[in-house]
C-alpha cells in the first residue's frame, strides 16, 4: 500500500505540530519554506526552499513530488498563505476550498464585501490606496477608525486613528505592510475580542476552542497573550460562536479549517473582526487548545486536507491554558536570563524564545515583534494564568548598556506615549520632581550619618542605596508587561544587586528620581540597563554629566 504524502507550506515553529502530527498519521511530509534554514526543516521527510508567495513555483514543486512520492493533500497552519494552499490544491485537483474563496478569506476588503452581502455583522469600511487619499473625506466611516493592510497578518501595520490629522500619515504607514498596496479603513469596534478555531467538512462545523485575547499598547493592537477557554458569560460565547459560523458560511470555507477573531460589543453583539481559511497561529491550535482539551486539533485539519472526515474533536479534558508574551524595550540583546528557572514552575509547559544574544529588539507594534512566549496549563484557571505570568516575570532580556536605541526609548521626551511599564502621567512626574535627580554621598560624620539618610538599600550582599520614593502610595497590585508589581520589581532588583558590586559609583553616588523614572518607564529591564550603563563610567564627573543629559532630555 502506497504511503500517503502531504505537502505542508511553512517550516517555522508554528508549523512543527503539523509536520509531527502528519508523521504520526504515517504520512510522508513534503515541506516548503522560503527560508532554507527554517527551524522545521529537520523535522520534514523532504524539504525544499520555495517562496510561499511563488504560486507557480509551489505548483511546480508539488507536481515534481507527486510524480516521485504521490501527493494526497496540501496544508498550512499559522501562516497567511492559505490562498497559496488553495492554488496548489486547485491546480492538482486535491481536496480544499476554491482559490477564489481562499482569496476572499485572505484579503480584508474582499472578506468584508462577502460579509456585507450575506448580512454578517462586521465593521463599516472603505478600501484605500495612495491614489484615493485626496477623496478620503467622502468615504471613511466615523472616528475612531482602524487602518490595516488588506493582505497581511500578525497585526502588522494595524493602528487605531482618532482624528483627521493623523489619518493620511497612518494610511501611508500601513501601506508599507501591504503586498498589494491597499488598506482598509474601518470603524473601531469597542468590546472584548475572542479567538476561535473551527473544522468544517461537508457542511458540519466543529468549533474547536474559544479563547480570550489580551490586547495592549494602543494605538497598536498587540496580543500579549490569550487564555483558553474563555471566561466570558455563556450567552456571550454562544453569540460569538454563531457570528463566527455565519462568517464561515459567508466565505464558503468548506472543506477546511477556519480561524476567527470575533468581537463582542455591548452595543452591537457579535461582530466579525477577521476570519482566515486555516488554523490559528499564536500557539492556540498547536499548543493551548490541545493542552486545555486533550485533543489534537491539527490532526483533524490534516485529515480534511487529505479529503477525510476530521473525526470527533470534542474536548477530553477541562483544563485552562494561558499563553503570555515576552516584551522588550528597544535595544540589542546581550543575554537572556531565567529560562531554566521559569521551566521549573510546575504548570509551565513551554518557553519559546524568538530572540538570542546579538539580536536587535524593538518595543512591539505588532505580533511578530515580540521576543517570545510562555505557555502554562492547569485544571484551575488561576493557576494557569499565574504560572504563565510568573514565567514571563522570571525571564530577563538583558540589553547592551551602550545601545542608543534603549537610551532613546527610556529618555525620550514622549514619556507619556503609553509604552511605559507603569503608567506615566503629569502627577507621577510631579512626585518625581520632588526628589533630586541624583546625589553624591557625603562623608559620614562622627555619628556615622551621611548621605544615606532618606534612602533605602537594594540588595543584601551588595548594598545599593537609592533615594527613597513613597512607593507605598503607588498601587501595589498594578503590574506592567512582565507582570511584576512595584514591590516585586524592587525585590527582584535587590536579588540582582550583586552584579554591580564593583561599579565605580557604588558608595559615592545615589540615583534618586533617575532611578524611579527608569523603573516606571522601562520596568526591571530598563533599570538593569540604566545601572549597567552607569557602571561603564570610570569617573564620577563623567557619570554625572550623562545623568544630567538624561534629566534635560525628559524636561526634569
Buried (B, 14 or more C-beta within 10 A) or exposed (E): EEEBBBBBBBBBBBBBBBBBBBBEBEBBBBBBBBBEEBBBBEBBBBBBBBBBEBBEBBBBBBBEBBEEBEBBBBBBBBBBBBBBBBBBBBBBEBBBBEBEBBBBBBBBBBBBBBBBEBEBBBBEBBBBBEEBEEEBEEEBBEBBBBBBBBBBBBBBBBBBBEEEEBBBEBBEBBBEBBEEBBBBBBBBBEBBBBBBBBBBBEEEBBBBBBBBBBBBBEBBBBBBBBBBBBEBEEEBBEBBBBBBBBBBBBBBBBBBBBBBBBBBBEEBBBBBBBBBBBBBBBBBBBBBBBBBBEBBBBBBBBBBBBEBEBBEBEBEEEBBBBBBBBBBBBBBBBEBBBBEEBBEBEBBBBBBBBBEEEBEBBBBBBBEBBBBBBBBBBEEBEBBBBBBBBBBBBBBBBBBBEBEBBBEBBBEEEBEEEBBBBBBEEEBBEBBEEBBBBBEBEEEEEEEEEBBEEBBEBBEEBBBBBBEBEBEEBEEEEBBBBBBBBEBBBEBBBEBBEBBEEBBBBEEBBBBBBBBBBBBBBBBBBBBBBBBBBBEBEEEEEBBEBBBEBBEBBEB
